[in-house]
Amino acid sequence: MRPLRDSLLWLSRSGTVRGAVTAFPLSAAVVRGYVPGETAAEAIEVARQLADEGIDTTIDHLGEETLDEEQARATVAAYDDLLGAIAAAGLPARAEVSVKLTAIGLRLEDGEQVALANARRICAAASAAGTTVTIDMEDHTTTDATLRIVAALREEHPRTGVVLQAYLHRTEADCRALAGPGSRVRLCKGAYDEPEEVAFSDAGDVDRSFVRCLKVLMAGEGYPMIATHDPRLVEIASALASRYGRALGTYEFQMLYGIRPQEQRRLVAAGERMRVYLPYGREWYGYLMRRLAERPQNLSLFLTSLISKK
């Protein structure tokens, strides 16, 4: 499975392949099943539909790795508009936003200060809208800076969430540091091409790390957000919630838009809190390729969708 994952990650960075895929007539229709549109209005409409089914959302304006200060400012403005739309739609209790720090300046000169200032603007807009922000985790070179920025954001906006990736060797220790009262942590497997010195490469090792990290979060006083589509890990998470005396609503499951929608609805019917990661925007290609790399079984769903459109 590792060669397939590496190939998909390479494809996520290939401009040539991106051009071919985006020009393919069927691509837009298929991608629509995973990315509901390019505008905030399209994302809000899907968030409203999911809310009607009892499913919460975290909405992501797609884009990352900007090296342009103007583009970073444009991304902040896009989040400001998105948060205003969430408030206007009456969705603050059901929808939050997810933000990648490299999209708002982390790679710029003095990037940590720039990203923190921009993230503060987004968090302030989220607070005004009655909702909150989760800061996405990116490749391992950004981990320390991301955690420092999240710590600073939480001084003014204590509900700010953060993502931790189970495939990194360091993550169990990070979970222990972040499992305190009020801390919101989304635990996922991880979707970047990382060296073996810092990350587990074997799928079984990643799964075992995920469970160890989840035990830490469930035993802690924070709010675990369990981001997985793996049926076995969903079952283990439910068992751990019971073991640690977690009441419904003191943790939540998270899945990607378009992946295992029936399971999402099953969890809601069982009384679980379910949140869908809902991306929108023009920069959908890299996002989709990394999602396929994170769980290569998703490739079969994508190809099946392509075939069914013919």
Backbone as CSV, one residue per row, in Angstrom:
resi,resn,N_x,N_y,N_z,CA_x,CA_y,CA_z,C_x,C_y,C_z
1,MET,0.825,-1.213,0.000,0.000,0.000,0.000,0.859,1.262,0.000
2,ARG,2.079,1.164,0.560,2.956,2.334,0.624,3.284,2.883,-0.770
3,PRO,3.640,2.021,-1.785,3.923,2.576,-3.112,2.743,3.340,-3.698
4,LEU,1.518,2.824,-3.492,0.332,3.521,-3.998,0.183,4.864,-3.304
5,ARG,0.379,4.885,-1.990,0.260,6.144,-1.242,1.291,7.148,-1.739
6,ASP,2.548,6.703,-1.942,3.592,7.606,-2.411,3.261,8.150,-3.796
7,SER,2.685,7.285,-4.644,2.322,7.723,-5.993,1.236,8.787,-5.951
8,LEU,0.252,8.589,-5.083,-0.834,9.557,-4.981,-0.318,10.890,-4.443
9,LEU,0.612,10.839,-3.496,1.181,12.081,-2.980,1.989,12.792,-4.055
10,TRP,2.702,12.018,-4.897,3.418,12.631,-6.019,2.437,13.293,-6.979
11,LEU,1.331,12.618,-7.257,0.316,13.188,-8.144,-0.256,14.480,-7.583
12,SER,-0.350,14.568,-6.257,-0.909,15.782,-5.647,-0.042,16.993,-5.939
13,ARG,1.249,16.774,-6.255,2.163,17.883,-6.516,2.432,18.104,-7.998
14,SER,1.841,17.273,-8.859,2.126,17.323,-10.291,1.198,18.297,-11.011
15,GLY,1.753,19.381,-11.492,0.948,20.339,-12.239,0.444,19.774,-13.544
16,THR,1.254,18.917,-14.194,0.841,18.337,-15.468,-0.373,17.450,-15.293
17,VAL,-0.318,16.564,-14.291,-1.449,15.671,-14.051,-2.663,16.473,-13.593
18,ARG,-2.429,17.480,-12.780,-3.545,18.314,-12.325,-4.275,18.919,-13.521
19,GLY,-3.500,19.437,-14.494,-4.119,20.038,-15.668,-4.957,19.044,-16.448
20,ALA,-4.433,17.806,-16.569,-5.166,16.783,-17.312,-6.453,16.393,-16.596
21,VAL,-6.354,16.235,-15.273,-7.533,15.818,-14.511,-8.601,16.903,-14.512
22,THR,-8.185,18.150,-14.312,-9.166,19.227,-14.243,-9.817,19.492,-15.592
23,ALA,-9.110,19.110,-16.692,-9.681,19.299,-18.022,-10.595,18.149,-18.432
24,PHE,-10.538,17.038,-17.716,-11.332,15.860,-18.057,-12.803,16.176,-17.813
25,PRO,-13.662,15.998,-18.810,-15.059,16.423,-18.675,-15.797,15.858,-17.482
26,LEU,-15.430,14.638,-17.069,-16.164,14.021,-15.977,-15.648,14.433,-14.603
27,SER,-14.470,15.045,-14.562,-13.851,15.329,-13.266,-14.715,16.203,-12.377
28,ALA,-15.262,17.286,-12.950,-16.037,18.216,-12.129,-17.208,17.523,-11.463
29,ALA,-17.889,16.648,-12.214,-19.047,15.961,-11.648,-18.632,15.015,-10.528
30,VAL,-17.504,14.335,-10.709,-17.049,13.391,-9.689,-16.545,14.132,-8.461
31,VAL,-15.728,15.166,-8.682,-15.162,15.919,-7.569,-16.266,16.522,-6.722
32,ARG,-17.381,16.852,-7.349,-18.510,17.447,-6.646,-18.979,16.556,-5.488
33,GLY,-18.727,15.261,-5.590,-19.101,14.363,-4.511,-18.199,14.466,-3.297
34,TYR,-17.044,15.148,-3.465,-16.074,15.278,-2.382,-15.814,16.742,-2.005
35,VAL,-16.004,17.645,-2.978,-15.851,19.083,-2.778,-17.108,19.725,-3.351
36,PRO,-17.997,20.262,-2.518,-19.320,20.654,-2.994,-19.364,21.879,-3.892
37,GLY,-18.249,22.581,-4.056,-18.257,23.738,-4.929,-17.051,24.618,-4.707
38,GLU,-17.012,25.733,-5.431,-15.893,26.659,-5.344,-16.212,27.895,-4.531
39,THR,-17.478,28.055,-4.117,-17.876,29.266,-3.399,-18.367,28.956,-1.997
40,ALA,-18.299,29.976,-1.135,-18.804,29.825,0.223,-20.295,29.522,0.213
41,ALA,-21.032,30.127,-0.706,-22.481,29.893,-0.768,-22.788,28.423,-1.018
42,GLU,-21.992,27.781,-1.886,-22.212,26.360,-2.170,-21.899,25.513,-0.938
43,ALA,-20.833,25.868,-0.235,-20.485,25.127,0.983,-21.560,25.310,2.053
44,ILE,-22.056,26.532,2.196,-23.087,26.809,3.206,-24.356,26.022,2.913
45,GLU,-24.721,25.906,1.651,-25.930,25.159,1.304,-25.803,23.693,1.703
46,VAL,-24.627,23.090,1.460,-24.416,21.695,1.861,-24.383,21.587,3.381
47,ALA,-23.743,22.549,4.054,-23.713,22.537,5.525,-25.124,22.605,6.086
48,ARG,-25.991,23.391,5.448,-27.373,23.495,5.902,-28.101,22.151,5.733
49,GLN,-27.866,21.498,4.600,-28.497,20.195,4.357,-28.032,19.163,5.377
50,LEU,-26.735,19.160,5.671,-26.202,18.215,6.650,-26.742,18.520,8.043
51,ALA,-26.847,19.799,8.386,-27.391,20.176,9.693,-28.820,19.665,9.851
52,ASP,-29.579,19.697,8.776,-30.953,19.184,8.821,-30.992,17.689,9.123
53,GLU,-29.875,16.993,8.845,-29.770,15.561,9.128,-29.092,15.297,10.466
54,GLY,-28.786,16.361,11.211,-28.142,16.197,12.507,-26.636,16.078,12.434
55,ILE,-26.046,16.465,11.295,-24.602,16.348,11.095,-23.968,17.737,11.119
56,ASP,-22.957,17.909,11.958,-22.216,19.166,12.032,-21.157,19.214,10.937
57,THR,-20.571,20.389,10.734,-19.540,20.529,9.713,-18.379,21.371,10.234
58,THR,-17.207,21.144,9.637,-16.085,22.062,9.768,-15.703,22.420,8.341
59,ILE,-15.809,23.688,7.993,-15.693,24.133,6.603,-14.289,24.679,6.352
60,ASP,-13.683,24.206,5.269,-12.308,24.552,4.929,-12.274,25.262,3.586
61,HIS,-11.751,26.499,3.586,-11.486,27.207,2.330,-10.169,26.674,1.782
62,LEU,-10.221,25.913,0.705,-9.053,25.195,0.222,-7.945,26.134,-0.243
63,GLY,-6.728,25.745,0.062,-5.549,26.512,-0.307,-4.483,26.348,0.756
64,GLU,-3.225,26.353,0.333,-2.120,26.191,1.272,-0.825,26.574,0.589
65,GLU,0.244,26.575,1.363,1.593,26.797,0.847,1.721,28.099,0.064
66,THR,0.998,29.134,0.458,1.147,30.406,-0.230,2.474,31.065,0.121
67,LEU,3.120,31.633,-0.881,4.343,32.398,-0.677,4.113,33.861,-1.022
68,ASP,2.838,34.247,-1.078,2.439,35.581,-1.493,1.618,36.236,-0.382
69,GLU,2.096,37.357,0.121,1.418,38.008,1.235,0.010,38.453,0.861
70,GLU,-0.162,38.900,-0.380,-1.488,39.331,-0.825,-2.457,38.152,-0.837
71,GLN,-1.965,36.989,-1.269,-2.825,35.806,-1.272,-3.197,35.399,0.146
72,ALA,-2.269,35.532,1.083,-2.574,35.222,2.480,-3.683,36.139,2.991
73,ARG,-3.592,37.421,2.651,-4.647,38.363,3.069,-5.981,38.013,2.415
74,ALA,-5.924,37.578,1.153,-7.159,37.196,0.458,-7.809,35.990,1.125
75,THR,-6.988,35.075,1.618,-7.527,33.904,2.309,-8.210,34.308,3.612
76,VAL,-7.589,35.228,4.351,-8.213,35.731,5.579,-9.558,36.383,5.250
77,ALA,-9.591,37.152,4.172,-10.841,37.801,3.767,-11.898,36.767,3.392
78,ALA,-11.464,35.682,2.741,-12.411,34.621,2.375,-13.013,33.978,3.620
79,TYR,-12.190,33.776,4.659,-12.714,33.223,5.909,-13.654,34.202,6.598
80,ASP,-13.348,35.480,6.513,-14.233,36.477,7.106,-15.611,36.417,6.438
81,ASP,-15.611,36.319,5.108,-16.874,36.194,4.374,-17.590,34.901,4.737
82,LEU,-16.834,33.806,4.821,-17.422,32.507,5.160,-18.068,32.545,6.534
83,LEU,-17.391,33.119,7.497,-17.933,33.166,8.858,-19.173,34.053,8.933
84,GLY,-19.176,35.131,8.154,-20.374,35.950,8.080,-21.535,35.172,7.487
85,ALA,-21.240,34.335,6.490,-22.286,33.525,5.869,-22.801,32.458,6.824
86,ILE,-21.909,31.885,7.644,-22.329,30.904,8.647,-23.297,31.550,9.630
87,ALA,-22.963,32.757,10.084,-23.839,33.460,11.019,-25.174,33.796,10.374
88,ALA,-25.134,34.301,9.127,-26.360,34.690,8.441,-27.280,33.505,8.191
89,ALA,-26.677,32.324,8.011,-27.464,31.118,7.753,-27.991,30.482,9.032
90,GLY,-27.630,31.045,10.187,-28.079,30.479,11.454,-27.413,29.167,11.796
91,LEU,-26.152,29.016,11.363,-25.447,27.738,11.540,-24.320,27.740,12.572
92,PRO,-24.111,28.794,13.363,-22.962,28.785,14.280,-22.904,27.599,15.233
93,ALA,-24.059,27.065,15.628,-24.051,25.923,16.540,-23.702,24.626,15.821
94,ARG,-23.747,24.633,14.488,-23.535,23.397,13.728,-22.301,23.441,12.842
95,ALA,-21.724,24.611,12.625,-20.602,24.722,11.691,-19.475,25.560,12.282
96,GLU,-18.263,25.042,12.176,-17.054,25.793,12.513,-16.208,25.883,11.247
97,VAL,-14.973,26.399,11.346,-14.083,26.436,10.186,-12.744,25.793,10.529
98,SER,-12.105,25.252,9.493,-10.754,24.709,9.614,-9.811,25.589,8.796
99,VAL,-8.606,25.810,9.324,-7.658,26.727,8.700,-6.278,26.089,8.632
100,LYS,-5.630,26.199,7.452,-4.241,25.781,7.303,-3.344,27.010,7.425
101,LEU,-2.361,26.923,8.294,-1.520,28.088,8.555,-0.658,28.465,7.364
102,THR,-0.271,27.503,6.524,0.525,27.883,5.351,-0.306,28.653,4.340
103,ALA,-1.635,28.569,4.445,-2.501,29.348,3.549,-2.585,30.804,3.979
104,ILE,-2.205,31.087,5.225,-2.319,32.469,5.728,-0.964,33.028,6.153
105,GLY,0.116,32.471,5.547,1.402,33.137,5.686,2.523,32.428,6.399
106,LEU,2.341,31.191,6.843,3.376,30.532,7.639,4.688,30.370,6.878
107,ARG,4.651,30.261,5.544,5.875,30.086,4.753,6.513,31.416,4.337
108,LEU,5.896,32.520,4.692,6.449,33.820,4.343,7.624,34.179,5.264
109,GLU,8.349,35.221,4.901,9.372,35.740,5.817,8.674,36.206,7.089
110,ASP,9.235,35.860,8.245,8.572,36.114,9.532,7.201,35.444,9.547
111,GLY,7.144,34.264,8.942,5.873,33.584,8.710,5.093,33.244,9.960
112,GLU,5.786,32.892,11.036,5.052,32.526,12.248,4.287,33.720,12.808
113,GLN,4.908,34.892,12.768,4.237,36.089,13.255,3.085,36.484,12.325
114,VAL,3.328,36.360,11.001,2.288,36.697,10.027,1.094,35.755,10.180
115,ALA,1.373,34.460,10.277,0.294,33.476,10.393,-0.482,33.668,11.690
116,LEU,0.224,33.965,12.785,-0.462,34.189,14.060,-1.384,35.405,13.969
117,ALA,-0.893,36.489,13.394,-1.719,37.685,13.270,-2.958,37.402,12.421
118,ASN,-2.770,36.698,11.319,-3.904,36.381,10.450,-4.863,35.404,11.121
119,ALA,-4.316,34.420,11.827,-5.176,33.458,12.538,-5.980,34.168,13.624
120,ARG,-5.390,35.149,14.278,-6.125,35.910,15.292,-7.322,36.629,14.668
121,ARG,-7.139,37.156,13.457,-8.254,37.823,12.777,-9.376,36.833,12.481
122,ILE,-8.996,35.654,12.034,-10.019,34.645,11.732,-10.718,34.197,13.002
123,CYS,-9.968,33.971,14.065,-10.575,33.554,15.338,-11.505,34.625,15.890
124,ALA,-11.122,35.893,15.737,-11.986,36.975,16.201,-13.282,36.999,15.395
125,ALA,-13.176,36.779,14.083,-14.380,36.726,13.240,-15.245,35.536,13.618
126,ALA,-14.618,34.413,13.946,-15.373,33.228,14.363,-16.111,33.498,15.677
127,SER,-15.428,34.124,16.621,-16.072,34.451,17.898,-17.266,35.382,17.683
128,ALA,-17.092,36.369,16.806,-18.186,37.293,16.513,-19.360,36.573,15.862
129,ALA,-19.067,35.541,15.106,-20.120,34.773,14.436,-20.754,33.737,15.352
130,GLY,-20.141,33.508,16.516,-20.688,32.537,17.462,-20.187,31.132,17.266
131,THR,-19.055,30.991,16.568,-18.507,29.656,16.344,-17.009,29.667,16.639
132,THR,-16.272,28.685,16.140,-14.860,28.585,16.480,-14.052,28.056,15.309
133,VAL,-12.757,27.862,15.557,-11.782,27.502,14.524,-11.004,26.275,14.978
134,THR,-10.701,25.392,14.032,-9.721,24.331,14.278,-8.550,24.550,13.328
135,ILE,-7.344,24.575,13.872,-6.142,24.772,13.060,-5.657,23.417,12.559
136,ASP,-5.627,23.268,11.245,-5.167,22.017,10.641,-3.672,21.831,10.861
137,MET,-3.244,20.566,10.899,-1.823,20.247,10.960,-1.361,19.886,9.549
138,GLU,-0.148,20.324,9.209,0.388,20.054,7.878,1.622,19.163,8.002
139,ASP,2.601,19.285,7.114,3.738,18.373,7.204,4.556,18.652,8.464
140,HIS,5.432,17.716,8.811,6.074,17.741,10.131,6.946,18.968,10.356
141,THR,7.386,19.627,9.271,8.231,20.812,9.448,7.463,21.974,10.056
142,THR,6.139,21.905,10.048,5.312,22.991,10.601,4.747,22.673,11.980
143,THR,4.995,21.478,12.498,4.313,21.041,13.717,4.596,21.940,14.910
144,ASP,5.862,22.219,15.183,6.188,23.039,16.351,5.596,24.436,16.224
145,ALA,5.731,25.050,15.044,5.177,26.388,14.846,3.660,26.375,15.002
146,THR,3.015,25.342,14.477,1.560,25.246,14.594,1.134,25.170,16.048
147,LEU,1.809,24.351,16.839,1.451,24.216,18.249,1.715,25.500,19.027
148,ARG,2.783,26.218,18.668,3.033,27.513,19.337,1.925,28.506,18.994
149,ILE,1.517,28.533,17.744,0.462,29.464,17.329,-0.857,29.111,18.004
150,VAL,-1.184,27.825,18.067,-2.423,27.413,18.734,-2.405,27.817,20.200
151,ALA,-1.271,27.634,20.869,-1.167,28.031,22.284,-1.417,29.527,22.442
152,ALA,-0.870,30.324,21.526,-1.083,31.771,21.593,-2.543,32.128,21.312
153,LEU,-3.153,31.461,20.339,-4.556,31.735,20.009,-5.471,31.409,21.180
154,ARG,-5.153,30.347,21.900,-6.024,29.912,22.995,-6.017,30.865,24.179
155,GLU,-5.043,31.759,24.241,-5.055,32.755,25.310,-6.276,33.660,25.194
156,GLU,-6.672,33.985,23.959,-7.855,34.834,23.734,-9.071,34.021,23.288
157,HIS,-8.820,32.904,22.640,-9.896,32.085,22.073,-9.683,30.637,22.520
158,PRO,-10.049,30.325,23.757,-9.705,29.025,24.345,-10.328,27.816,23.644
159,ARG,-11.359,28.015,22.839,-11.991,26.887,22.152,-11.303,26.543,20.827
160,THR,-10.242,27.248,20.494,-9.531,26.952,19.245,-9.040,25.506,19.256
161,GLY,-9.387,24.775,18.211,-8.986,23.372,18.107,-7.687,23.210,17.341
162,VAL,-7.113,22.025,17.451,-5.887,21.712,16.723,-5.954,20.266,16.261
163,VAL,-5.252,19.978,15.181,-5.193,18.620,14.634,-3.848,17.990,14.989
164,LEU,-3.882,16.724,15.400,-2.661,15.932,15.596,-2.733,14.706,14.688
165,GLN,-1.567,14.296,14.182,-1.494,13.219,13.192,-0.818,11.992,13.800
166,ALA,-1.548,10.887,13.846,-1.078,9.703,14.561,0.151,9.078,13.937
167,TYR,0.426,9.343,12.673,1.580,8.674,12.066,2.915,9.287,12.484
168,LEU,2.908,10.441,13.128,4.161,11.011,13.625,4.568,10.357,14.938
169,HIS,5.838,10.072,15.089,6.328,9.431,16.309,6.039,10.269,17.552
170,ARG,6.011,11.576,17.399,5.895,12.489,18.538,4.466,12.645,19.045
171,THR,3.478,12.152,18.316,2.105,12.575,18.561,1.541,12.101,19.896
172,GLU,1.925,10.935,20.373,1.412,10.492,21.668,1.804,11.485,22.765
173,ALA,3.044,11.971,22.699,3.490,12.965,23.687,2.724,14.271,23.510
174,ASP,2.464,14.663,22.259,1.686,15.878,22.015,0.265,15.739,22.555
175,CYS,-0.304,14.542,22.433,-1.645,14.306,22.985,-1.649,14.503,24.497
176,ARG,-0.625,14.007,25.161,-0.554,14.173,26.617,-0.483,15.657,26.989
177,ALA,0.257,16.424,26.193,0.400,17.845,26.488,-0.889,18.626,26.220
178,LEU,-1.746,18.075,25.355,-2.928,18.812,24.910,-4.241,18.210,25.406
179,ALA,-4.182,17.323,26.370,-5.390,16.631,26.830,-6.027,17.300,28.044
180,GLY,-5.708,18.564,28.268,-6.224,19.262,29.439,-7.626,19.794,29.259
181,PRO,-8.183,20.390,30.302,-9.560,20.901,30.271,-9.782,21.898,29.128
182,GLY,-10.874,21.711,28.405,-11.255,22.642,27.351,-10.530,22.467,26.036
183,SER,-9.504,21.627,25.991,-8.710,21.461,24.781,-9.462,20.632,23.747
184,ARG,-9.575,21.149,22.533,-10.224,20.436,21.428,-9.146,19.912,20.490
185,VAL,-9.048,18.571,20.363,-8.012,17.959,19.540,-8.648,17.005,18.540
186,ARG,-8.396,17.274,17.259,-8.810,16.345,16.213,-7.648,15.393,15.930
187,LEU,-7.882,14.100,16.130,-6.865,13.088,15.869,-7.157,12.416,14.533
188,CYS,-6.185,12.473,13.624,-6.313,11.787,12.337,-5.067,10.941,12.108
189,LYS,-5.059,10.161,11.045,-3.890,9.332,10.759,-2.741,10.158,10.189
190,GLY,-3.032,11.072,9.270,-2.001,11.883,8.621,-1.951,11.608,7.132
191,ALA,-1.656,12.662,6.337,-1.776,12.518,4.881,-0.631,13.162,4.109
192,TYR,0.514,13.379,4.764,1.647,13.973,4.066,2.752,12.934,3.899
193,ASP,3.617,13.179,2.938,4.721,12.263,2.640,5.866,12.575,3.592
194,GLU,5.987,11.805,4.661,6.944,12.089,5.719,8.092,11.073,5.734
195,PRO,9.293,11.493,6.116,10.411,10.547,6.236,10.209,9.586,7.403
196,GLU,10.785,8.397,7.280,10.608,7.379,8.314,11.236,7.778,9.642
197,GLU,12.149,8.749,9.631,12.748,9.178,10.900,11.725,9.859,11.795
198,VAL,10.674,10.422,11.202,9.696,11.155,12.011,8.313,10.513,12.011
199,ALA,8.074,9.574,11.091,6.714,9.043,10.959,6.729,7.528,10.750
200,PHE,5.694,6.881,11.260,5.494,5.463,10.983,5.098,5.301,9.518
201,SER,5.672,4.296,8.861,5.332,4.053,7.461,4.420,2.845,7.296
202,ASP,4.434,1.940,8.265,3.592,0.753,8.203,2.177,1.088,8.670
203,ALA,1.175,0.663,7.889,-0.217,0.987,8.207,-0.617,0.458,9.581
204,GLY,-0.147,-0.727,9.930,-0.468,-1.291,11.238,0.116,-0.475,12.371
205,ASP,1.343,0.026,12.171,1.965,0.872,13.191,1.202,2.187,13.350
206,VAL,0.716,2.739,12.237,-0.072,3.976,12.310,-1.362,3.732,13.087
207,ASP,-2.022,2.612,12.803,-3.261,2.292,13.519,-3.014,2.135,15.017
208,ARG,-1.933,1.450,15.371,-1.635,1.253,16.796,-1.318,2.583,17.471
209,SER,-0.611,3.455,16.761,-0.340,4.778,17.313,-1.637,5.564,17.490
210,PHE,-2.540,5.448,16.531,-3.840,6.135,16.623,-4.565,5.703,17.893
211,VAL,-4.567,4.409,18.171,-5.275,3.905,19.359,-4.587,4.387,20.635
212,ARG,-3.257,4.354,20.671,-2.546,4.849,21.863,-2.865,6.327,22.111
213,CYS,-2.843,7.103,21.039,-3.142,8.536,21.168,-4.585,8.752,21.607
214,LEU,-5.490,7.972,21.049,-6.896,8.118,21.399,-7.138,7.781,22.862
215,LYS,-6.446,6.786,23.389,-6.566,6.465,24.810,-6.168,7.656,25.671
216,VAL,-5.083,8.329,25.282,-4.639,9.504,26.039,-5.716,10.582,26.021
217,LEU,-6.278,10.852,24.844,-7.279,11.908,24.724,-8.573,11.548,25.446
218,MET,-8.990,10.303,25.347,-10.226,9.880,26.020,-10.065,9.909,27.541
219,ALA,-8.863,9.613,28.021,-8.614,9.627,29.476,-8.428,11.038,30.001
220,GLY,-8.189,12.005,29.113,-7.933,13.372,29.522,-9.212,14.155,29.779
221,GLU,-9.044,15.461,29.958,-10.171,16.332,30.291,-10.584,17.224,29.124
222,GLY,-10.026,16.959,27.948,-10.360,17.755,26.783,-11.512,17.160,25.986
223,TYR,-11.627,17.610,24.747,-12.713,17.206,23.858,-12.102,16.533,22.628
224,PRO,-12.047,15.189,22.609,-11.458,14.497,21.463,-12.369,14.558,20.237
225,MET,-11.743,14.779,19.078,-12.440,14.756,17.796,-11.783,13.653,16.968
226,ILE,-12.517,12.577,16.762,-11.955,11.330,16.227,-12.173,11.294,14.727
227,ALA,-11.114,11.589,13.969,-11.225,11.724,12.522,-10.730,10.443,11.840
228,THR,-11.658,9.568,11.517,-11.311,8.318,10.840,-12.521,7.764,10.116
229,HIS,-12.236,7.049,9.008,-13.292,6.312,8.301,-13.141,4.814,8.525
230,ASP,-12.088,4.425,9.209,-11.756,3.018,9.418,-12.784,2.378,10.350
231,PRO,-13.547,1.394,9.869,-14.592,0.791,10.714,-14.052,0.240,12.023
232,ARG,-12.865,-0.350,11.979,-12.289,-0.924,13.190,-11.946,0.168,14.197
233,LEU,-11.393,1.285,13.723,-11.049,2.362,14.638,-12.294,3.059,15.180
234,VAL,-13.345,3.140,14.377,-14.608,3.681,14.886,-15.129,2.810,16.023
235,GLU,-15.050,1.500,15.839,-15.511,0.572,16.877,-14.661,0.688,18.131
236,ILE,-13.338,0.792,17.948,-12.440,0.932,19.096,-12.719,2.239,19.828
237,ALA,-12.950,3.316,19.068,-13.231,4.609,19.698,-14.491,4.548,20.547
238,SER,-15.522,3.881,20.052,-16.760,3.749,20.822,-16.516,2.960,22.102
239,ALA,-15.706,1.899,21.996,-15.395,1.093,23.172,-14.591,1.892,24.193
240,LEU,-13.639,2.706,23.706,-12.836,3.519,24.621,-13.681,4.592,25.297
241,ALA,-14.627,5.162,24.574,-15.515,6.149,25.177,-16.269,5.534,26.351
242,SER,-16.720,4.302,26.157,-17.419,3.608,27.230,-16.471,3.300,28.391
243,ARG,-15.260,2.830,28.063,-14.293,2.478,29.103,-13.943,3.671,29.979
244,TYR,-13.801,4.832,29.367,-13.389,6.021,30.121,-14.572,6.848,30.606
245,GLY,-15.769,6.296,30.502,-16.947,6.964,31.039,-17.326,8.234,30.311
246,ARG,-17.062,8.270,29.037,-17.362,9.447,28.236,-18.843,9.468,27.864
247,ALA,-19.547,10.512,28.256,-20.948,10.665,27.870,-21.025,11.112,26.415
248,LEU,-22.132,10.780,25.744,-22.355,11.274,24.393,-22.283,12.795,24.401
249,GLY,-21.576,13.348,23.420,-21.438,14.800,23.354,-20.180,15.334,23.992
250,THR,-19.413,14.471,24.670,-18.135,14.914,25.240,-16.970,14.555,24.309
251,TYR,-17.289,14.081,23.142,-16.330,13.780,22.081,-17.144,13.746,20.799
252,GLU,-16.480,13.665,19.664,-17.218,13.549,18.412,-16.418,12.765,17.383
253,PHE,-17.139,12.215,16.419,-16.514,11.588,15.260,-16.462,12.600,14.124
254,GLN,-15.433,12.485,13.292,-15.325,13.332,12.115,-14.972,12.486,10.895
255,MET,-15.600,12.801,9.791,-15.303,12.147,8.520,-15.313,13.189,7.412
256,LEU,-14.782,12.822,6.262,-14.725,13.720,5.125,-16.035,13.706,4.354
257,TYR,-16.371,14.850,3.804,-17.548,14.933,2.951,-17.402,13.955,1.776
258,GLY,-18.423,13.149,1.579,-18.433,12.223,0.460,-17.893,10.842,0.769
259,ILE,-17.317,10.650,1.958,-16.754,9.346,2.325,-17.608,8.724,3.425
260,ARG,-18.130,7.540,3.178,-18.952,6.759,4.102,-20.153,7.561,4.659
261,PRO,-20.923,8.183,3.793,-22.074,8.961,4.290,-23.081,8.117,5.063
262,GLN,-23.257,6.848,4.686,-24.199,6.009,5.433,-23.715,5.765,6.852
263,GLU,-22.406,5.593,7.019,-21.851,5.420,8.361,-22.018,6.701,9.180
264,GLN,-21.856,7.839,8.537,-22.079,9.104,9.231,-23.492,9.160,9.799
265,ARG,-24.448,8.762,8.994,-25.845,8.800,9.434,-26.130,7.734,10.488
266,ARG,-25.444,6.607,10.381,-25.625,5.562,11.398,-25.164,6.049,12.751
267,LEU,-24.027,6.735,12.791,-23.508,7.245,14.059,-24.448,8.293,14.658
268,VAL,-24.993,9.151,13.811,-25.951,10.142,14.305,-27.174,9.444,14.887
269,ALA,-27.654,8.429,14.198,-28.832,7.694,14.684,-28.558,7.009,16.007
270,ALA,-27.275,6.670,16.251,-26.897,6.027,17.509,-26.687,7.046,18.633
271,GLY,-26.887,8.322,18.320,-26.741,9.359,19.338,-25.378,10.010,19.392
272,GLU,-24.470,9.604,18.488,-23.133,10.179,18.482,-23.132,11.545,17.799
273,ARG,-22.196,12.383,18.190,-22.015,13.642,17.484,-21.095,13.388,16.298
274,MET,-21.531,13.813,15.134,-20.818,13.558,13.887,-20.558,14.882,13.182
275,ARG,-19.298,15.110,12.811,-18.945,16.336,12.086,-18.268,15.966,10.765
276,VAL,-18.671,16.609,9.701,-18.114,16.359,8.378,-17.166,17.495,7.996
277,TYR,-15.995,17.115,7.506,-15.008,18.075,7.006,-15.422,18.458,5.598
278,LEU,-15.805,19.730,5.433,-16.445,20.185,4.207,-15.553,21.218,3.514
279,PRO,-14.803,20.814,2.475,-13.922,21.758,1.794,-14.619,22.408,0.600
280,TYR,-14.188,23.619,0.265,-14.680,24.254,-0.952,-13.569,25.129,-1.523
281,GLY,-13.692,25.478,-2.787,-12.712,26.358,-3.409,-12.118,25.766,-4.665
282,ARG,-11.307,26.554,-5.343,-10.706,26.131,-6.607,-9.535,25.170,-6.421
283,GLU,-8.915,25.209,-5.254,-7.715,24.396,-5.029,-8.077,22.995,-4.539
284,TRP,-8.961,22.337,-5.267,-9.460,21.034,-4.825,-8.544,19.886,-5.188
285,TYR,-7.689,20.047,-6.189,-6.932,18.910,-6.712,-5.973,18.319,-5.677
286,GLY,-5.124,19.160,-5.073,-4.180,18.657,-4.083,-4.888,18.046,-2.898
287,TYR,-5.982,18.684,-2.486,-6.781,18.151,-1.374,-7.258,16.741,-1.686
288,LEU,-7.838,16.546,-2.867,-8.402,15.243,-3.209,-7.323,14.170,-3.291
289,MET,-6.189,14.485,-3.895,-5.117,13.492,-4.023,-4.579,13.084,-2.651
290,ARG,-4.463,14.037,-1.712,-3.975,13.674,-0.381,-4.993,12.835,0.373
291,ARG,-6.284,13.079,0.143,-7.301,12.257,0.798,-7.232,10.823,0.284
292,LEU,-6.984,10.672,-1.003,-6.832,9.326,-1.554,-5.576,8.656,-1.001
293,ALA,-4.516,9.441,-0.804,-3.280,8.883,-0.252,-3.451,8.492,1.203
294,GLU,-4.231,9.276,1.946,-4.442,9.002,3.360,-5.136,7.658,3.549
295,ARG,-6.045,7.359,2.670,-6.764,6.081,2.724,-6.922,5.592,1.284
296,PRO,-5.899,4.906,0.734,-5.932,4.532,-0.669,-7.177,3.747,-1.080
297,GLN,-7.873,3.120,-0.116,-9.127,2.444,-0.467,-10.130,3.429,-1.058
298,ASN,-9.969,4.725,-0.713,-10.867,5.728,-1.276,-10.716,5.841,-2.789
299,LEU,-9.549,5.399,-3.305,-9.342,5.451,-4.746,-10.385,4.633,-5.484
300,SER,-10.765,3.495,-4.906,-11.781,2.666,-5.557,-13.116,3.389,-5.624
301,LEU,-13.428,4.187,-4.574,-14.667,4.961,-4.592,-14.625,6.016,-5.682
302,PHE,-13.459,6.656,-5.833,-13.301,7.684,-6.843,-13.426,7.093,-8.242
303,LEU,-12.744,5.952,-8.473,-12.785,5.324,-9.793,-14.188,4.786,-10.097
304,THR,-14.845,4.250,-9.087,-16.216,3.784,-9.287,-17.111,4.947,-9.696
305,SER,-16.888,6.093,-9.055,-17.667,7.275,-9.418,-17.418,7.677,-10.860
306,LEU,-16.154,7.629,-11.278,-15.833,7.958,-12.662,-16.549,7.041,-13.646
307,ILE,-16.496,5.732,-13.357,-17.100,4.746,-14.243,-18.613,4.946,-14.313
308,SER,-19.210,5.220,-13.160,-20.660,5.345,-13.121,-21.150,6.573,-13.855
309,LYS,-20.242,7.542,-14.102,-20.644,8.760,-14.817,-20.598,8.589,-16.325
310,LYS,-19.979,7.509,-16.798,-19.798,7.329,-18.248,-21.124,6.956,-18.915
